[in-house]
Amino acid sequence: MSTRGEFKRQMSKLLSLLNEREEKQRWFLGIQGDGSGTVDVSGAPGYVYVRDANNRGVVHRVLNVLYSHRNDLPVIVGYTPWLPNTPQVLAADFAALGMETGGYAYIASHADSHELHNESGGDDVVWIDMMQITDGQVVGKSTPDLTVDVRSCSYAYGDELYWFPGEDDVDLSGSVPGANLARWVLVSIDTTADPHEVQLTDGDTYPKNLFPGGLANLNTTAPTPPSGCIPLALVFLEDTTTEIYLQGDGRNIYDARLFPTGISGVATPTDHADRHEDGGDDELDGSNIPFPDTGADHDLFIDYGEDASADRTLTVVLNDADRSVTVEEDVVLNDNALRLTWLGW
């Protein structure tokens, strides 16, 4: 066999092996971001800066279309057969994430991305349900029964800010309705008590089979909030209710709080009739009180037509019977109560 022939045979075998050889994937560990807080590469959508985990001074431009563009996220960077010349994020470095102090095993610290209007994040805003806010929350017991716990909260009432320390073991067993009946119970803070305390307001009972679950007729059967209360929750009770839950299939506590951040107004106005009475700081002007006509398209206003030297009172006595007065012309009643003098006579 000639040397030349052997050489050609060996070269053909080598080329065949090279063609069949699977390209070994190249990769390295990195930390997302350029070290100064910048992650995204300006003018290159989809590309991020990644620092070499073993040499933080070396920064690469890497394609990342798979994972969140979060600063300091440990990643694995490598190449793929379909993009053999483009380094890209292949996966998060879960081993590094698992060792990260104060973080979760599956994601790096990234609170700013969930904040609304955050200048350095805010691209993944988390919308909070009221159930996730615990101020003033009404919850069932860990071993459910007919009692609830009311958590602490702060709220505004009038021109003052109050702190309510919470109250445990609020008993609703006395509100469970009779056979085949259901009702709503309002749990609220009574601001007329000193100090403020939890109060229960029972709604009217009704046949439970008419509205299974209660929500369908909540607007018509829920109790009216007492004046000045701070509503917290509505609890739906049936004759067979023995346990109260906030979550799950048996849920019967429904949020009624009016304050999303721990600060609330009152459900109904504080009694303040004295402010509108004679001498009050918000005295009513009688000339501005409208009396609608029978067609409800015009109003009658009563005006005091003179400059009095003192407060005066007009007393009308009906002698305990319905009366009507029909006036067809201007009329003056003089000192003699029995004589009417018509204007123009």
C-alpha positions in Angstrom: 0.0 0.0 0.0 1.5 3.3 -1.0 2.1 6.0 1.5 0.1 8.4 -0.6 -2.9 6.1 -0.6 -2.8 5.5 3.1 -2.6 9.2 3.7 -5.7 9.8 1.6 -7.6 7.1 3.4 -6.7 8.4 6.9 -7.6 12.0 5.9 -11.0 10.7 4.6 -11.6 8.9 7.9 -10.7 12.0 9.9 -13.0 14.2 7.9 -15.8 11.7 8.4 -15.2 11.8 12.2 -15.1 15.5 12.2 -18.4 15.7 10.4 -20.0 13.3 12.8 -18.6 15.0 15.9 -21.2 16.9 18.1 -20.0 20.4 18.9 -19.2 20.6 22.6 -21.2 23.4 24.2 -19.2 26.2 25.6 -20.5 28.0 28.7 -19.6 30.1 31.7 -21.2 31.4 34.9 -22.1 35.0 35.1 -23.9 37.8 37.1 -26.4 39.9 35.2 -25.6 43.6 35.1 -22.6 45.7 34.4 -21.7 46.2 38.1 -23.1 49.7 38.3 -26.8 48.7 38.1 -27.3 48.8 34.4 -28.7 45.5 32.9 -30.1 46.3 29.4 -27.7 47.1 26.6 -28.8 50.5 25.1 -29.8 50.2 21.5 -29.7 46.4 21.5 -33.1 45.0 22.4 -32.9 41.6 24.2 -29.2 42.0 25.1 -28.0 42.4 28.7 -24.7 43.0 30.4 -23.3 40.0 32.2 -20.2 40.0 34.5 -18.0 36.9 34.5 -18.6 35.2 37.9 -15.0 34.3 38.1 -13.7 37.6 37.0 -16.2 40.4 37.8 -14.1 42.9 35.9 -14.9 41.3 32.6 -18.3 42.3 31.2 -20.0 40.6 28.3 -22.9 41.6 26.0 -25.3 38.6 26.1 -28.6 37.8 24.5 -31.3 37.1 27.0 -34.8 36.2 25.7 -35.6 33.6 28.3 -35.2 35.1 31.8 -36.0 38.3 33.6 -33.6 41.2 33.1 -32.9 41.6 36.8 -29.7 43.1 38.2 -27.4 40.7 39.9 -29.3 37.6 38.8 -26.8 34.7 38.6 -27.0 33.1 35.1 -25.4 30.5 32.9 -24.2 31.9 29.6 -23.3 29.7 26.7 -23.8 29.0 23.0 -26.3 26.9 21.0 -26.0 25.0 17.7 -28.5 27.3 16.1 -26.7 30.5 17.3 -23.1 29.2 17.6 -21.5 32.6 17.6 -23.9 34.4 19.9 -23.5 34.2 23.7 -26.9 34.0 25.4 -28.4 33.3 28.8 -29.2 29.6 28.8 -30.6 29.4 32.4 -30.6 31.0 35.8 -27.8 29.7 38.0 -30.1 27.9 40.5 -27.1 26.7 42.5 -26.0 30.2 43.2 -29.5 31.4 43.9 -29.9 28.6 46.4 -26.9 29.9 48.3 -28.0 33.6 48.1 -28.6 34.9 51.6 -32.0 36.6 52.1 -33.3 35.5 48.6 -35.4 32.7 47.3 -34.1 29.6 45.8 -35.6 30.4 42.4 -35.1 34.2 41.9 -32.8 37.0 42.9 -33.8 39.9 45.0 -35.9 42.1 42.7 -38.5 44.0 44.7 -38.1 47.1 42.6 -39.5 45.4 39.6 -42.8 44.9 41.4 -43.2 48.5 42.6 -45.6 50.9 40.9 -43.8 53.9 39.3 -40.4 52.7 40.5 -37.7 54.6 38.4 -35.3 51.6 38.3 -38.0 48.9 37.9 -41.7 48.7 37.9 -41.9 46.5 34.8 -43.6 43.7 36.6 -46.1 45.4 38.9 -47.9 43.2 41.5 -51.5 44.1 42.1 -52.5 43.5 45.7 -55.9 42.0 46.7 -57.5 43.4 49.8 -57.2 39.9 51.4 -53.4 40.4 51.4 -53.7 43.5 53.6 -54.1 42.5 57.2 -55.0 45.9 58.8 -58.4 45.4 60.4 -58.8 42.0 58.8 -61.5 39.6 60.1 -60.2 36.0 60.1 -61.4 32.6 61.3 -59.6 30.6 63.8 -56.9 28.1 62.9 -59.3 25.4 64.2 -62.5 26.9 62.8 -65.5 27.5 65.0 -68.1 30.3 65.3 -65.6 32.9 66.6 -63.4 35.3 64.6 -60.3 37.4 65.3 -60.2 41.1 64.3 -56.6 42.3 63.6 -55.2 45.6 64.6 -55.5 48.7 62.4 -55.4 52.5 62.3 -58.1 54.7 60.9 -59.2 58.3 60.7 -62.4 59.3 62.4 -63.5 62.9 62.4 -60.3 64.9 62.7 -58.4 62.3 64.7 -56.3 59.2 63.9 -57.1 56.1 66.0 -55.3 52.9 66.7 -57.3 49.8 67.3 -55.3 47.0 69.0 -57.5 44.2 67.6 -59.8 41.8 69.4 -59.7 38.0 69.5 -62.5 35.4 69.9 -65.4 37.6 68.8 -68.4 35.2 69.2 -71.0 35.0 66.4 -72.8 32.0 67.7 -75.7 34.2 68.9 -76.2 35.4 65.3 -76.8 32.0 63.7 -80.4 32.0 62.4 -83.1 29.5 63.0 -84.1 26.5 60.9 -83.8 26.9 57.1 -82.8 30.6 57.4 -79.8 32.6 56.5 -78.5 36.1 57.3 -75.5 38.5 56.9 -73.7 39.8 60.0 -71.6 43.0 59.8 -68.4 43.1 61.9 -67.4 46.7 62.5 -65.6 49.0 64.9 -68.0 51.0 67.1 -66.7 54.6 67.3 -69.4 55.6 69.7 -67.8 53.4 72.4 -64.9 54.7 74.5 -62.5 53.1 73.7 -63.7 52.0 70.3 -64.6 48.3 70.2 -65.9 45.6 67.9 -69.6 45.4 67.3 -71.9 42.9 65.5 -74.9 44.0 63.4 -77.3 41.3 62.4 -79.1 41.5 59.1 -82.7 40.3 58.6 -83.1 36.6 58.2 -84.6 35.1 55.0 -85.2 31.6 53.6 -81.7 30.3 52.7 -83.0 28.3 49.7 -84.0 31.5 47.9 -80.4 32.7 47.6 -77.9 29.9 48.0 -74.5 31.3 49.1 -75.9 34.7 50.0 -74.0 36.8 47.5 -76.8 37.1 45.0 -78.9 39.2 47.3 -76.2 40.9 49.4 -77.4 44.4 48.4 -80.9 43.7 49.8 -80.2 41.6 52.8 -76.9 43.0 54.3 -77.5 45.0 57.5 -77.3 48.8 57.4 -74.0 49.9 58.9 -74.6 51.7 62.2 -73.9 55.5 62.2 -70.2 56.2 62.6 -69.0 52.6 62.4 -65.8 51.4 60.6 -67.0 48.4 58.5 -64.6 45.4 58.5 -66.3 42.3 57.2 -69.6 40.7 56.3 -70.1 37.1 57.6 -72.7 34.9 55.9 -74.4 32.5 58.4 -76.9 29.8 57.8 -78.8 27.7 60.3 -76.3 24.9 59.8 -73.1 27.0 60.0 -70.7 25.7 62.6 -67.4 27.1 61.3 -66.3 30.5 59.9 -63.6 30.7 57.2 -61.9 33.5 55.3 -60.5 31.3 52.5 -61.3 28.0 50.9 -64.4 26.3 49.6 -66.3 27.0 52.9 -65.5 30.7 52.8 -68.1 32.8 54.5 -66.2 35.9 55.5 -66.2 38.7 52.9 -64.1 41.8 53.2 -66.0 45.1 53.8 -63.1 47.3 54.7 -63.1 50.8 53.1 -59.4 51.5 53.6 -56.7 50.1 51.4 -53.8 51.3 53.4 -55.0 51.3 57.0 -56.6 54.7 56.9 -60.3 54.9 56.6 -63.3 57.3 56.6 -66.4 56.4 58.4 -69.2 54.4 56.9 -71.9 56.9 57.7 -71.6 60.6 58.8 -71.1 61.4 62.5 -74.2 62.8 64.1 -73.8 66.6 63.6 -77.4 68.0 63.6 -76.3 70.7 66.0 -74.0 72.2 63.5 -76.9 73.0 61.2 -79.1 74.5 63.9 -79.4 78.2 64.9 -76.0 79.4 66.0 -74.2 76.3 64.7 -71.0 76.7 62.6 -72.8 75.4 59.5 -76.3 76.9 60.0 -78.7 76.1 57.2 -79.9 78.9 55.0 -83.6 78.5 54.6 -83.7 80.3 51.3 -81.6 77.5 49.8 -83.9 74.7 50.8 -85.9 73.5 47.7 -89.5 72.2 47.8 -90.1 70.3 44.5 -93.4 70.7 42.6 -95.6 67.8 41.7 -93.9 67.5 38.3 -90.5 67.4 39.9 -89.2 69.9 37.3 -89.4 73.1 39.4 -88.7 74.1 43.1 -90.3 76.4 45.6 -87.9 78.5 47.8 -89.0 80.3 51.0 -87.3 83.6 51.5 -87.3 85.9 54.6 -88.3 89.2 53.0 -87.1 91.7 55.6 -84.1 92.7 57.7 -85.2 91.6 61.1 -83.9 93.1 64.3 -83.8 89.7 66.0 -84.4 86.0 65.3 -88.0 85.3 64.7 -90.2 82.1 64.8 -93.2 81.3 62.6 -95.4 78.8 64.2 -98.1 76.9 62.3 -100.7 75.0 64.3 -102.7 72.4 62.3 -104.9 71.2 65.2 -103.8 67.6 64.5 -105.4 67.4 61.1 -104.3 67.6 57.5 -104.7 71.1 56.1 -104.1 72.9 52.8 -103.7 76.6 52.0 -104.5 77.9 48.5 -103.2 81.4 47.7 -104.5 83.0 44.5 -103.2 86.5 45.2 -100.7 88.3 47.4 -102.1 88.4 50.9 -101.2 90.3 54.2 -102.2 89.0 57.6 -102.4 92.0 60.0 -102.5 92.1 63.8 -106.2 91.2 63.9 -105.9 87.5 63.2 -109.5 87.4 62.0 -109.2 90.0 59.3 -107.4 89.4 56.0 -106.3 92.5 53.9 -105.8 91.7 50.3 -103.0 93.7 48.5 -104.4 96.1 45.9 -107.7 96.7 47.7 
